[in-house]
Amino acid sequence: MNHTAAEFERAFGRPPEGVWRAPGRINLIGEHTDYNDGFALPIALDHALSVAAARRGDGAVRVRSRQEPGEIEVAVDELEPGAVSGWGAYPAGAVWALLRRGHRIGGLDLLVDSTIPTGAGLSSSAALTCATVLAATQLYDADTDRISVARAAQHAESEFVGMPCGILDQSAVMLAERGHALFVDTRSLRTEQVPLDPAEHGLALLTIDTRAPHTLVGGEYAERRNRCERAARHLGVAALRDVAPERLPDTLDALDDVTTRRRVRHVVTENERVTRTVELLRAGKLRDVGPLLTASHTSLRDDYEVSVAEVDTAVDAALAAGALGARITGGGFGGCVIALVDEDRVDTCADAVREAYHRNGFTPPETFTATPSDGARRVLLPADSR
């Protein structure tokens, strides 16, 4: 029996009706562009979250986690923003978002099991909401297409949890394919699978969990999003994605506030870096992507101001040890760094980061190699749960 299914049966006294798996994601490049209608290039990870689920006849949603203590229970007809707090708000919000979309979703028992590091900016929240949406819609015969699942999951995070996120993370969780990066136009939601096999080029994507606290529900993320939206209105465009790169100097001159200028410059140049990275990957020139990753980090550090000391230390140490490029990934204020390195220098770069952390008195980082993997799917049918 699948171990998540077995744990479900121990927790709820009956086997699940299925298990759904959703991966974490990491962004190769394209940060804080999604809520500006821009471009991004994420991959799904081998690290994943599973939700075992079964229907209930009493209209209650009960949620347990192998990683978190306690049980959360709430009636379906009592779901509203603020009704559930903490990690349980994500699966509860997923059910609420489906109800708001007119789906007939009843009671559920849910067991969550995850190997995605929490607080590392690897989209464990998007994986949880997407897996819950998949489970609920399939159990209640409300199957929907994959991008609609992503939209419902985003709605749950934005409106129920209170995290005003774009749709990038959910799109990556739902649409990614093994051996590819997902080129996402967040305005049209058009996607392209771009080949990405670092090992084929003798390279690896070293991921460094900086262990710096990563919290985005607070005001910093929302402030940057609001500032970008105000800037777009001032400039007379629908979103900052519409600012032409060749017009950037004139655009910045039209903005009075120095901080707003920096934020706009990051978004416009980051979109350029994403499209250039896609061009290089299509041409099989992965090694040439390195400087774009580093330029992205510099922009996020200086113009968007979302880096912290642990992150900068990891980037600098990896580059000094021979990484071709390195950058913060995710929303910022902690989380992970991704570095493009030669396969035979992975250990050297990882050791260099650990040594730099030790010198600075930081909590030792965790490292792993990111492998482009498949998106969310059902992995266990009822007949397999025994």
C-alpha positions as CSV (number, residue, x, y, z in Angstrom):
1,M,0.0,0.0,0.0
2,N,1.1,3.6,-0.7
3,H,2.5,4.9,2.6
4,T,0.3,8.1,2.4
5,A,-2.7,5.8,1.9
6,A,-1.7,3.7,4.8
7,E,-1.4,6.7,7.0
8,F,-4.8,7.9,5.9
9,E,-6.4,4.6,6.9
10,R,-4.7,4.8,10.3
11,A,-5.9,8.4,10.8
12,F,-9.5,8.1,9.5
13,G,-10.3,4.4,10.0
14,R,-10.9,3.7,6.3
15,P,-8.9,3.6,3.1
16,P,-8.7,6.7,0.8
17,E,-10.5,6.9,-2.5
18,G,-7.3,8.1,-4.1
19,V,-4.0,9.9,-3.7
20,W,-2.9,13.0,-5.6
21,R,0.7,14.2,-6.0
22,A,1.7,17.7,-6.7
23,P,5.4,18.9,-7.0
24,G,7.2,21.8,-5.5
25,R,8.5,24.3,-8.1
26,I,11.6,26.4,-8.5
27,N,11.9,29.3,-10.9
28,L,14.8,29.2,-13.2
29,I,14.3,32.9,-14.0
30,G,11.4,35.4,-14.0
31,E,10.7,36.8,-10.5
32,H,7.9,39.2,-9.6
33,T,6.8,39.3,-13.2
34,D,3.6,37.1,-12.9
35,Y,1.4,39.8,-11.2
36,N,2.7,42.2,-13.8
37,D,1.4,40.1,-16.7
38,G,4.9,39.1,-17.6
39,F,7.0,36.1,-18.4
40,A,8.5,33.4,-16.2
41,L,10.4,30.1,-16.6
42,P,9.7,27.6,-13.7
43,I,10.4,23.9,-13.4
44,A,8.7,21.3,-11.2
45,L,10.8,19.5,-8.6
46,D,11.1,15.9,-7.5
47,H,10.2,17.1,-4.1
48,A,6.4,16.7,-3.9
49,L,3.4,16.7,-1.7
50,S,0.7,14.1,-1.6
51,V,-3.0,14.4,-0.6
52,A,-4.9,11.2,0.2
53,A,-8.6,11.9,0.2
54,A,-12.1,10.3,0.6
55,R,-15.6,11.8,0.6
56,R,-17.7,12.3,3.7
57,G,-21.5,12.4,3.9
58,D,-21.8,14.9,6.6
59,G,-20.5,18.0,4.8
60,A,-17.4,18.4,7.0
61,V,-13.9,18.9,5.8
62,R,-11.3,17.2,8.1
63,V,-7.6,17.7,7.4
64,R,-4.5,16.1,9.0
65,S,-0.9,16.3,8.1
66,R,2.0,14.0,8.7
67,Q,4.2,17.0,9.2
68,E,1.9,19.2,11.4
69,P,0.2,18.3,14.7
70,G,-3.6,18.3,15.3
71,E,-6.6,18.1,13.1
72,I,-8.6,20.8,11.3
73,E,-12.3,20.4,10.9
74,V,-14.8,22.8,9.3
75,A,-18.2,22.5,7.7
76,V,-18.3,23.1,4.0
77,D,-21.2,25.5,4.3
78,E,-19.2,27.5,6.9
79,L,-16.1,28.1,4.7
80,E,-15.3,31.7,4.3
81,P,-12.0,33.8,4.5
82,G,-10.8,33.8,8.1
83,A,-12.6,30.6,9.1
84,V,-9.4,28.6,9.1
85,S,-5.9,29.9,9.8
86,G,-2.4,28.5,9.5
87,W,-1.4,25.7,7.1
88,G,-5.0,24.3,7.1
89,A,-6.2,27.5,5.3
90,Y,-4.8,26.2,2.1
91,P,-6.8,23.0,1.7
92,A,-9.9,24.7,3.2
93,G,-9.4,27.6,0.8
94,A,-9.2,25.1,-2.2
95,V,-12.6,23.7,-1.3
96,W,-14.0,27.2,-0.8
97,A,-12.7,28.4,-4.2
98,L,-14.4,25.5,-5.9
99,L,-17.7,26.2,-4.2
100,R,-17.3,29.9,-5.4
101,R,-17.0,28.6,-8.9
102,G,-20.2,26.7,-8.7
103,H,-18.8,23.2,-8.2
104,R,-20.9,20.8,-6.0
105,I,-18.2,19.8,-3.5
106,G,-19.2,18.0,-0.3
107,G,-17.4,16.7,2.8
108,L,-13.8,15.4,2.6
109,D,-11.3,13.7,4.7
110,L,-7.8,14.8,3.7
111,L,-4.3,13.6,4.7
112,V,-1.3,15.7,3.6
113,D,2.2,14.3,3.4
114,S,5.1,16.4,2.0
115,T,8.8,16.2,1.2
116,I,8.8,19.9,0.0
117,P,10.9,22.0,2.5
118,T,8.5,24.5,4.1
119,G,9.5,28.1,4.2
120,A,12.0,27.7,1.4
121,G,10.1,29.4,-1.4
122,L,9.5,26.1,-3.3
123,S,5.7,26.6,-3.5
124,S,4.6,24.0,-1.0
125,S,1.4,26.1,-0.6
126,A,0.6,26.0,-4.4
127,A,1.3,22.2,-4.3
128,L,-1.2,21.8,-1.4
129,T,-3.9,23.8,-2.9
130,C,-3.5,22.3,-6.4
131,A,-3.5,18.7,-5.0
132,T,-6.6,19.5,-2.9
133,V,-8.5,21.0,-5.9
134,L,-7.6,17.9,-8.0
135,A,-8.8,15.5,-5.3
136,A,-12.0,17.4,-4.6
137,T,-13.0,17.8,-8.3
138,Q,-12.2,14.2,-9.2
139,L,-14.0,12.7,-6.2
140,Y,-17.1,14.8,-6.8
141,D,-17.1,14.3,-10.6
142,A,-16.3,18.0,-11.2
143,D,-13.2,17.3,-13.3
144,T,-11.9,20.4,-15.0
145,D,-8.9,21.3,-17.2
146,R,-5.5,21.8,-15.6
147,I,-5.3,25.6,-16.1
148,S,-8.7,25.9,-14.4
149,V,-7.3,23.9,-11.4
150,A,-4.4,26.4,-11.3
151,R,-6.8,29.3,-11.3
152,A,-8.9,27.9,-8.5
153,A,-5.8,27.2,-6.5
154,Q,-4.6,30.8,-7.0
155,H,-8.0,32.1,-6.0
156,A,-7.7,30.1,-2.8
157,E,-4.3,31.6,-1.9
158,S,-5.2,35.1,-2.9
159,E,-8.7,35.5,-1.5
160,F,-9.0,32.9,1.2
161,V,-5.5,32.8,2.7
162,G,-4.8,36.4,2.0
163,M,-1.6,36.0,-0.1
164,P,-2.0,38.2,-3.2
165,C,0.0,35.9,-5.5
166,G,0.0,35.6,-9.3
167,I,-0.7,32.4,-11.1
168,L,2.9,31.4,-11.8
169,D,3.4,28.8,-9.0
170,Q,0.1,27.1,-9.6
171,S,0.8,27.0,-13.4
172,A,4.1,25.3,-12.8
173,V,2.7,22.8,-10.4
174,M,-0.1,21.8,-12.9
175,L,1.6,22.1,-16.3
176,A,5.3,21.3,-15.9
177,E,6.8,18.3,-17.8
178,R,9.9,16.2,-17.0
179,G,13.0,17.4,-18.8
180,H,11.5,20.8,-19.6
181,A,11.1,24.3,-18.2
182,L,7.7,25.9,-18.5
183,F,7.7,29.2,-20.4
184,V,4.7,31.0,-19.1
185,D,3.0,34.1,-20.5
186,T,1.1,35.0,-17.4
187,R,-1.3,37.4,-19.3
188,S,-2.6,34.9,-21.9
189,L,-1.6,31.8,-19.9
190,R,0.0,30.4,-23.0
191,T,2.8,28.0,-22.2
192,E,5.6,26.4,-24.0
193,Q,7.6,23.4,-22.9
194,V,11.3,24.4,-23.4
195,P,13.8,21.5,-23.3
196,L,16.0,21.7,-20.1
197,D,18.3,18.8,-19.3
198,P,21.3,20.1,-17.4
199,A,23.0,16.7,-17.3
200,E,23.0,16.6,-21.1
201,H,25.3,19.6,-21.0
202,G,27.4,18.4,-18.1
203,L,25.7,20.8,-15.8
204,A,23.5,20.8,-12.7
205,L,21.0,23.1,-11.0
206,L,22.4,23.3,-7.4
207,T,19.6,24.5,-5.1
208,I,20.6,26.0,-1.8
209,D,17.9,26.3,0.9
210,T,19.3,29.4,2.7
211,R,17.3,28.6,5.9
212,A,16.5,32.2,6.2
213,P,12.8,32.6,7.2
214,H,10.6,32.9,4.1
215,T,7.2,34.5,4.8
216,L,5.2,36.4,2.2
217,V,1.7,36.8,3.6
218,G,3.0,39.9,5.3
219,G,3.1,43.4,3.8
220,E,6.4,43.4,1.8
221,Y,5.1,41.3,-1.1
222,A,1.7,43.1,-1.2
223,E,3.5,46.5,-1.1
224,R,5.6,45.7,-4.1
225,R,2.6,44.4,-6.0
226,N,0.6,47.5,-5.2
227,R,3.4,49.8,-6.2
228,C,3.7,48.1,-9.6
229,E,0.0,48.4,-10.2
230,R,0.1,52.1,-9.3
231,A,3.0,52.6,-11.6
232,A,1.2,50.9,-14.5
233,R,-1.8,53.2,-14.0
234,H,0.4,56.3,-13.9
235,L,2.1,55.2,-17.1
236,G,-1.2,54.5,-18.8
237,V,-0.5,50.8,-19.4
238,A,-2.5,47.7,-18.4
239,A,0.5,46.2,-16.6
240,L,4.3,46.8,-16.5
241,R,4.6,44.0,-19.0
242,D,3.5,46.6,-21.6
243,V,6.5,48.9,-21.0
244,A,8.8,48.4,-24.0
245,P,12.4,47.8,-23.0
246,E,13.7,50.3,-25.5
247,R,11.5,52.9,-23.9
248,L,12.7,52.1,-20.4
249,P,14.8,55.3,-19.9
250,D,12.0,57.6,-20.9
251,T,9.6,55.5,-18.8
252,L,11.7,55.9,-15.7
253,D,12.0,59.7,-16.3
254,A,8.2,59.8,-16.1
255,L,8.2,58.5,-12.6
256,D,8.9,60.8,-9.7
257,D,9.5,58.3,-7.0
258,V,13.0,56.7,-6.8
259,T,11.7,53.4,-5.3
260,T,9.1,53.1,-8.0
261,R,11.7,53.6,-10.7
262,R,13.7,50.7,-9.3
263,R,10.7,48.4,-9.1
264,V,9.7,49.2,-12.7
265,R,13.2,48.7,-13.9
266,H,13.4,45.3,-12.4
267,V,10.2,44.1,-13.9
268,V,11.0,45.3,-17.4
269,T,14.6,44.0,-17.4
270,E,13.5,40.7,-15.8
271,N,11.0,40.0,-18.6
272,E,13.9,40.6,-21.1
273,R,16.1,38.1,-19.2
274,V,13.3,35.5,-19.4
275,T,12.8,35.8,-23.1
276,R,16.6,35.7,-23.7
277,T,17.0,32.6,-21.5
278,V,14.2,30.9,-23.5
279,E,16.1,31.7,-26.8
280,L,19.3,30.3,-25.4
281,L,17.6,27.1,-24.2
282,R,15.9,26.6,-27.6
283,A,19.4,26.9,-29.2
284,G,20.9,24.4,-26.7
285,K,23.1,27.0,-25.1
286,L,22.4,26.4,-21.4
287,R,25.9,27.4,-20.3
288,D,25.2,30.9,-21.6
289,V,22.2,31.3,-19.3
290,G,24.5,31.7,-16.3
291,P,25.2,35.5,-16.6
292,L,21.4,36.1,-16.9
293,L,20.8,34.3,-13.6
294,T,23.4,36.5,-11.9
295,A,22.0,39.7,-13.5
296,S,18.5,38.6,-12.3
297,H,19.8,38.4,-8.7
298,T,21.5,41.7,-8.9
299,S,18.2,43.3,-10.0
300,L,16.2,41.5,-7.3
301,R,18.8,42.6,-4.7
302,D,19.2,46.2,-5.7
303,D,16.1,47.2,-7.6
304,Y,13.4,45.0,-6.1
305,E,15.1,44.8,-2.7
306,V,13.9,41.3,-1.8
307,S,17.2,39.7,-0.8
308,V,18.7,39.1,2.6
309,A,22.2,38.5,4.0
310,E,22.0,34.7,3.9
311,V,20.9,34.8,0.3
312,D,23.6,37.2,-0.9
313,T,26.2,35.2,0.9
314,A,25.1,32.0,-0.8
315,V,25.1,33.7,-4.3
316,D,28.5,35.2,-3.8
317,A,30.1,32.0,-2.4
318,A,28.7,29.9,-5.2
319,L,29.9,32.3,-7.9
320,A,33.4,32.5,-6.2
321,A,33.5,28.7,-6.3
322,G,32.9,28.6,-10.0
323,A,29.1,28.6,-10.6
324,L,28.2,29.9,-14.0
325,G,25.4,32.0,-12.5
326,A,23.3,32.1,-9.3
327,R,20.2,33.9,-8.1
328,I,17.6,34.1,-5.4
329,T,14.5,32.2,-6.6
330,G,10.9,32.7,-5.4
331,G,9.3,35.8,-3.8
332,G,12.4,36.7,-1.8
333,F,13.1,37.7,1.8
334,G,14.7,34.3,2.3
335,G,14.0,31.0,0.6
336,C,16.3,29.4,-1.9
337,V,19.2,30.2,-4.3
338,I,19.6,28.3,-7.5
339,A,23.0,28.1,-9.1
340,L,24.0,26.7,-12.6
341,V,27.2,24.7,-12.0
342,D,29.3,22.2,-13.8
343,E,28.4,18.7,-12.6
344,D,31.9,18.1,-11.2
345,R,31.8,21.3,-9.2
346,V,28.5,20.7,-7.4
347,D,30.2,19.6,-4.1
348,T,32.8,22.3,-4.4
349,C,30.1,25.0,-4.7
350,A,28.0,23.5,-1.9
351,D,31.0,23.3,0.4
352,A,31.9,26.9,-0.4
353,V,28.5,28.1,0.6
354,R,28.6,26.1,3.9
355,E,32.0,27.5,4.7
356,A,30.7,31.1,4.1
357,Y,27.7,30.4,6.3
358,H,29.9,29.2,9.0
359,R,32.1,32.3,8.9
360,N,29.0,34.5,9.1
361,G,27.4,32.5,11.9
362,F,24.3,31.6,9.8
363,T,22.3,28.4,10.2
364,P,23.9,25.7,8.0
365,P,22.1,25.6,4.6
366,E,20.6,22.5,2.9
367,T,21.5,21.7,-0.7
368,F,20.1,19.5,-3.4
369,T,20.2,19.2,-7.2
370,A,17.0,20.3,-8.9
371,T,15.7,18.0,-11.7
372,P,13.0,19.2,-14.0
373,S,10.0,16.9,-13.2
374,D,6.3,16.3,-14.0
375,G,3.4,18.3,-12.7
376,A,0.5,17.3,-10.5
377,R,-1.4,14.0,-11.1
378,R,-3.4,11.3,-9.5
379,V,-1.1,8.5,-8.4
380,L,-3.4,6.1,-6.6
381,L,-6.8,4.8,-7.5
382,P,-9.2,3.2,-4.9
383,A,-8.3,-0.4,-6.0
384,D,-4.7,0.3,-5.3
385,S,-5.2,1.6,-1.8
386,R,-5.5,-1.8,-0.2
